[in-house]
Amino acid sequence: MADKAEGGGLVFKPMEQFEITALFGGDVTWYTPTNTALWMGFSIIAVILLLVVGSSKRAIVPSRAQSVAELAYGFIYKMVEDICGKEGLKFFPYIMTLFMFIVCANFLGLIPSSFTPTSHFAVTVVLAMAVFVTVTILGFVKNGSAFLSLFWVASAPLALRPVLAIIEIISYFVRPVSHSIRLAGNVMAGHAVIKVFAGFAALTLVSPVAILGITAMYGLEVLVSFIQAYVFTILTCVYLKDALHPHH
């Protein structure tokens, strides 16, 4: 948690937990199995166990796993329907997969000595770019050039429309940046703070306060893990709605 410095003090290294390492030693290259890949694999297995294995019996009196799976299904289905309408339900499997992967990765990352893939921009940027490219292609395929009306605020005064169009275009291309940074930044910040409190726990004088801080932050991180998955998913639905119905 904390290393002893030469002068006898403590040296905190809260960012070490985010270091990508090769599973079998050596340098990290594009083909090297890493801790990121391992914990993303665990996240996928967790999703399969919950949604496929846990609900396979389809019992009238559901088990705990089936209850959680049904709650997650109903929650995301209602979200997609409310934001995107009936037309958006064809994309429900994709959005449900996104939500479950992110929430499982976040929760698995709360296990001591684990690794949180969603704390890395390399992971969240890929997820955000997949959403951005998908909704952009869908917008042009479904609406043709009419998709460009998303950037033209017809309700604004005519003199302001070109300025607003530039602002809308910039904000549209910034979407994957904010979409990815929000998730990775919040997850990384919470884990780093817990690590700092854990370092102070080694000091006898402040250890009770540090332990209380760890407990409080851990409880907050459980909440943040769900909220960030929810925010990523609801923004995906909003972007999808813009592609399906681009007119202001």
PEKANOR-V924987 format. One record per pair of residues at least 12 apart in sequence whose ideal C-beta (glycine too) atoms are under 10 Angstrom apart, sorted by the first residue. I is the first residue (numbers start at 0). GAP is how many residues later the second one is. If there is no record, write none. Layout:
i=I gap=GAP
i=I gap=GAP
This chain:
i=0 gap=12
i=0 gap=13
i=0 gap=194
i=0 gap=195
i=0 gap=196
i=0 gap=197
i=0 gap=198
i=0 gap=199
i=0 gap=200
i=0 gap=201
i=1 gap=12
i=1 gap=193
i=1 gap=194
i=1 gap=196
i=1 gap=197
i=1 gap=198
i=1 gap=199
i=1 gap=200
i=1 gap=201
i=2 gap=13
i=2 gap=196
i=2 gap=199
i=3 gap=198
i=8 gap=194
i=9 gap=189
i=9 gap=190
i=9 gap=192
i=9 gap=193
i=10 gap=188
i=11 gap=180
i=11 gap=183
i=11 gap=184
i=11 gap=185
i=11 gap=186
i=11 gap=187
i=11 gap=188
i=11 gap=190
i=12 gap=182
i=12 gap=183
i=12 gap=186
i=13 gap=174
i=13 gap=175
i=13 gap=177
i=13 gap=178
i=13 gap=179
i=13 gap=180
i=13 gap=181
i=13 gap=182
i=13 gap=183
i=13 gap=184
i=13 gap=185
i=14 gap=173
i=14 gap=176
i=14 gap=177
i=14 gap=180
i=15 gap=179
i=16 gap=92
i=16 gap=96
i=16 gap=97
i=16 gap=98
i=16 gap=99
i=16 gap=102
i=16 gap=171
i=16 gap=174
i=16 gap=175
i=16 gap=177
i=16 gap=178
i=17 gap=18
i=17 gap=97
i=17 gap=98
i=17 gap=101
i=17 gap=102
i=17 gap=166
i=17 gap=169
i=17 gap=170
i=17 gap=173
i=17 gap=174
i=17 gap=177
i=18 gap=16
i=18 gap=96
i=19 gap=12
i=19 gap=14
i=19 gap=15
i=19 gap=16
i=19 gap=17
i=19 gap=95
i=19 gap=97
i=19 gap=100
i=19 gap=102
i=20 gap=13
i=20 gap=14
i=20 gap=15
i=20 gap=94
i=21 gap=12
i=21 gap=13
i=22 gap=12
i=22 gap=13
i=22 gap=14
i=22 gap=15
i=33 gap=81
i=33 gap=83
i=34 gap=79
i=34 gap=80
i=34 gap=82
i=35 gap=79
i=35 gap=80
i=35 gap=81
i=35 gap=83
i=35 gap=84
i=35 gap=86
i=35 gap=87
i=36 gap=78
i=36 gap=80
i=37 gap=76
i=37 gap=77
i=37 gap=79
i=38 gap=65
i=38 gap=66
i=38 gap=69
i=38 gap=70
i=38 gap=72
i=38 gap=75
i=38 gap=76
i=38 gap=77
i=38 gap=78
i=38 gap=79
i=38 gap=84
i=39 gap=61
i=39 gap=64
i=39 gap=65
i=39 gap=68
i=39 gap=75
i=39 gap=77
i=39 gap=78
i=39 gap=83
i=40 gap=76
i=41 gap=62
i=41 gap=63
i=41 gap=66
i=41 gap=67
i=41 gap=69
i=41 gap=72
i=41 gap=73
i=41 gap=75
i=42 gap=57
i=42 gap=58
i=42 gap=59
i=42 gap=60
i=42 gap=61
i=42 gap=62
i=42 gap=63
i=42 gap=64
i=42 gap=65
i=42 gap=66
i=42 gap=73
i=42 gap=74
i=42 gap=75
i=43 gap=53
i=43 gap=56
i=43 gap=57
i=43 gap=60
i=43 gap=61
i=44 gap=59
i=44 gap=63
i=45 gap=54
i=45 gap=55
i=45 gap=57
i=45 gap=58
i=45 gap=59
i=45 gap=61
i=45 gap=62
i=46 gap=22
i=46 gap=25
i=46 gap=49
i=46 gap=50
i=46 gap=52
i=46 gap=53
i=46 gap=54
i=46 gap=56
i=46 gap=57
i=46 gap=58
i=47 gap=52
i=47 gap=56
i=48 gap=16
i=48 gap=20
i=48 gap=55
i=49 gap=15
i=49 gap=16
i=49 gap=18
i=49 gap=19
i=49 gap=22
i=49 gap=50
i=49 gap=53
i=49 gap=54
i=50 gap=14
i=50 gap=15
i=50 gap=17
i=50 gap=18
i=50 gap=19
i=50 gap=21
i=50 gap=22
i=50 gap=45
i=50 gap=46
i=50 gap=49
i=51 gap=17
i=52 gap=12
i=52 gap=13
i=52 gap=16
i=53 gap=12
i=53 gap=13
i=53 gap=14
i=53 gap=15
i=53 gap=16
i=54 gap=12
i=54 gap=13
i=54 gap=14
i=54 gap=15
i=54 gap=18
i=55 gap=13
i=57 gap=12
i=68 gap=31
i=71 gap=24
i=71 gap=27
i=71 gap=28
i=71 gap=31
i=72 gap=19
i=72 gap=23
i=72 gap=27
i=74 gap=21
i=74 gap=24
i=74 gap=155
i=74 gap=158
i=75 gap=16
i=75 gap=17
i=75 gap=19
i=75 gap=20
i=75 gap=21
i=75 gap=22
i=75 gap=23
i=75 gap=24
i=75 gap=154
i=75 gap=157
i=75 gap=158
i=75 gap=161
i=76 gap=12
i=76 gap=15
i=76 gap=18
i=76 gap=19
i=78 gap=13
i=78 gap=16
i=78 gap=17
i=78 gap=20
i=78 gap=151
i=78 gap=154
i=78 gap=155
i=78 gap=157
i=78 gap=158
i=79 gap=12
i=79 gap=14
i=79 gap=15
i=79 gap=16
i=79 gap=153
i=79 gap=154
i=79 gap=156
i=79 gap=157
i=79 gap=160
i=79 gap=161
i=80 gap=156
i=81 gap=152
i=81 gap=155
i=81 gap=159
i=82 gap=12
i=82 gap=150
i=82 gap=151
i=82 gap=152
i=82 gap=153
i=82 gap=154
i=82 gap=155
i=82 gap=156
i=82 gap=157
i=82 gap=158
i=83 gap=152
i=83 gap=153
i=83 gap=154
i=83 gap=155
i=83 gap=156
i=83 gap=157
i=83 gap=158
i=83 gap=159
i=83 gap=160
i=83 gap=161
i=84 gap=156
i=84 gap=159
i=84 gap=160
i=86 gap=55
i=86 gap=153
i=86 gap=154
i=86 gap=157
i=86 gap=158
i=87 gap=149
i=87 gap=152
i=87 gap=153
i=87 gap=155
i=87 gap=156
i=87 gap=157
i=90 gap=43
i=90 gap=44
i=90 gap=47
i=90 gap=145
i=90 gap=146
i=90 gap=149
i=90 gap=152
i=90 gap=153
i=91 gap=145
i=93 gap=36
i=93 gap=37
i=93 gap=40
i=93 gap=142
i=93 gap=146
i=94 gap=36
i=94 gap=137
i=94 gap=138
i=94 gap=139
i=94 gap=141
i=94 gap=142
i=94 gap=145
i=95 gap=137
i=97 gap=29
i=97 gap=32
i=97 gap=33
i=97 gap=131
i=97 gap=134
i=97 gap=135
i=97 gap=138
i=98 gap=127
i=98 gap=130
i=98 gap=131
i=98 gap=133
i=98 gap=134
i=98 gap=135
i=98 gap=137
i=99 gap=129
i=99 gap=133
i=100 gap=16
i=100 gap=17
i=100 gap=22
i=100 gap=26
i=100 gap=128
i=101 gap=15
i=101 gap=16
i=101 gap=21
i=101 gap=22
i=101 gap=25
i=101 gap=81
i=101 gap=85
i=101 gap=123
i=101 gap=124
i=101 gap=126
i=101 gap=127
i=101 gap=128
i=101 gap=129
i=101 gap=130
i=101 gap=131
i=102 gap=15
i=102 gap=122
i=102 gap=123
i=102 gap=124
i=102 gap=125
i=102 gap=126
i=102 gap=127
i=102 gap=129
i=102 gap=130
i=103 gap=14
i=103 gap=121
i=103 gap=125
i=104 gap=12
i=104 gap=13
i=104 gap=14
i=104 gap=18
i=104 gap=78
i=104 gap=82
i=104 gap=120
i=104 gap=124
i=105 gap=12
i=105 gap=13
i=105 gap=77
i=105 gap=80
i=105 gap=81
i=105 gap=84
i=105 gap=115
i=105 gap=116
i=105 gap=118
i=105 gap=119
i=105 gap=120
i=105 gap=121
i=105 gap=122
i=105 gap=123
i=106 gap=114
i=106 gap=115
i=106 gap=118
i=106 gap=119
i=106 gap=122
i=107 gap=117
i=108 gap=78
i=108 gap=81
i=108 gap=82
i=108 gap=112
i=108 gap=116
i=109 gap=77
i=109 gap=80
i=109 gap=81
i=109 gap=84
i=109 gap=108
i=109 gap=111
i=109 gap=112
i=109 gap=114
i=109 gap=115
i=111 gap=82
i=111 gap=86
i=111 gap=106
i=114 gap=76
i=115 gap=68
i=115 gap=71
i=115 gap=72
i=115 gap=74
i=115 gap=75
i=115 gap=105
i=115 gap=109
i=116 gap=67
i=116 gap=70
i=117 gap=62
i=117 gap=65
i=117 gap=66
i=117 gap=68
i=117 gap=69
i=117 gap=70
i=117 gap=107
i=117 gap=110
i=117 gap=111
i=117 gap=114
i=118 gap=64
i=118 gap=65
i=118 gap=66
i=118 gap=67
i=118 gap=68
i=118 gap=69
i=118 gap=70
i=118 gap=71
i=118 gap=72
i=118 gap=73
i=119 gap=60
i=119 gap=64
i=119 gap=67
i=119 gap=68
i=120 gap=56
i=120 gap=59
i=120 gap=60
i=120 gap=62
i=120 gap=63
i=120 gap=64
i=120 gap=67
i=121 gap=58
i=121 gap=62
i=122 gap=57
i=122 gap=60
i=122 gap=61
i=123 gap=52
i=123 gap=55
i=123 gap=56
i=123 gap=57
i=123 gap=58
i=123 gap=59
i=123 gap=60
i=123 gap=61
i=123 gap=63
i=123 gap=104
i=123 gap=108
i=124 gap=51
i=124 gap=52
i=124 gap=54
i=124 gap=55
i=124 gap=56
i=124 gap=58
i=124 gap=59
i=125 gap=50
i=125 gap=54
i=126 gap=49
i=126 gap=52
i=126 gap=53
i=126 gap=56
i=126 gap=57
i=126 gap=105
i=126 gap=109
i=127 gap=47
i=127 gap=48
i=127 gap=49
i=127 gap=50
i=127 gap=51
i=127 gap=52
i=127 gap=53
i=127 gap=54
i=127 gap=55
i=127 gap=56
i=127 gap=104
i=127 gap=107
i=127 gap=108
i=127 gap=111
i=128 gap=46
i=128 gap=47
i=128 gap=48
i=128 gap=50
i=128 gap=51
i=129 gap=46
i=129 gap=106
i=130 gap=44
i=130 gap=45
i=130 gap=48
i=130 gap=49
i=130 gap=101
i=130 gap=102
i=130 gap=104
i=130 gap=105
i=130 gap=106
i=130 gap=108
i=130 gap=109
i=131 gap=40
i=131 gap=41
i=131 gap=43
i=131 gap=44
i=131 gap=45
i=131 gap=47
i=131 gap=48
i=131 gap=104
i=131 gap=107
i=132 gap=43
i=133 gap=102
i=133 gap=105
i=133 gap=106
i=133 gap=109
i=134 gap=12
i=134 gap=37
i=134 gap=40
i=134 gap=101
i=134 gap=103
i=134 gap=104
i=134 gap=105
i=134 gap=106
i=134 gap=107
i=134 gap=108
i=134 gap=109
i=135 gap=36
i=135 gap=37
i=135 gap=39
i=135 gap=103
i=135 gap=106
i=135 gap=107
i=136 gap=106
i=137 gap=101
i=137 gap=102
i=137 gap=104
i=137 gap=105
i=137 gap=106
i=138 gap=100
i=138 gap=101
i=138 gap=103
i=138 gap=104
i=138 gap=105
i=138 gap=106
i=138 gap=107
i=139 gap=103
i=139 gap=106
i=140 gap=102
i=141 gap=101
i=141 gap=102
i=141 gap=103
i=141 gap=104
i=142 gap=100
i=142 gap=101
i=142 gap=102
i=142 gap=103
i=142 gap=104
i=145 gap=100
i=145 gap=101
i=146 gap=95
i=146 gap=96
i=146 gap=99
i=146 gap=100
i=147 gap=17
i=147 gap=21
i=147 gap=98
i=148 gap=97
i=148 gap=98
i=148 gap=99
i=149 gap=15
i=149 gap=18
i=149 gap=19
i=149 gap=22
i=149 gap=92
i=149 gap=93
i=149 gap=95
i=149 gap=96
i=149 gap=97
i=149 gap=98
i=150 gap=13
i=150 gap=14
i=150 gap=15
i=150 gap=16
i=150 gap=17
i=150 gap=18
i=150 gap=19
i=150 gap=20
i=150 gap=21
i=150 gap=95
i=150 gap=97
i=151 gap=12
i=151 gap=13
i=151 gap=16
i=151 gap=94
i=151 gap=95
i=151 gap=96
i=152 gap=12
i=152 gap=14
i=152 gap=15
i=152 gap=95
i=153 gap=93
i=153 gap=94
i=154 gap=93
i=155 gap=92
i=163 gap=84
i=167 gap=80
i=171 gap=67
i=171 gap=70
i=174 gap=60
i=174 gap=63
i=174 gap=64
i=174 gap=67
i=175 gap=63
i=177 gap=57
i=178 gap=52
i=178 gap=53
i=178 gap=56
i=178 gap=57
i=178 gap=60
i=179 gap=52
i=181 gap=46
i=181 gap=49
i=181 gap=50
i=181 gap=53
i=182 gap=45
i=182 gap=46
i=182 gap=48
i=182 gap=49
i=182 gap=52
i=183 gap=44
i=184 gap=43
i=185 gap=35
i=185 gap=38
i=185 gap=39
i=185 gap=41
i=185 gap=42
i=185 gap=45
i=186 gap=34
i=186 gap=37
i=186 gap=38
i=186 gap=41
i=186 gap=42
i=188 gap=32
i=188 gap=35
i=189 gap=27
i=189 gap=28
i=189 gap=30
i=189 gap=31
i=189 gap=32
i=189 gap=33
i=189 gap=34
i=189 gap=35
i=189 gap=38
i=190 gap=26
i=190 gap=30
i=190 gap=33
i=192 gap=20
i=192 gap=21
i=192 gap=24
i=192 gap=27
i=192 gap=28
i=193 gap=19
i=193 gap=20
i=193 gap=21
i=193 gap=22
i=193 gap=23
i=193 gap=24
i=193 gap=26
i=193 gap=27
i=194 gap=19
i=194 gap=22
i=195 gap=14
i=195 gap=17
i=195 gap=18
i=195 gap=21
i=196 gap=12
i=196 gap=13
i=196 gap=14
i=196 gap=15
i=196 gap=16
i=196 gap=17
i=196 gap=18
i=196 gap=19
i=196 gap=20
i=196 gap=21
i=197 gap=12
i=197 gap=13
i=197 gap=15
i=197 gap=16
i=197 gap=19
i=199 gap=13
i=199 gap=14
i=200 gap=12
i=200 gap=13
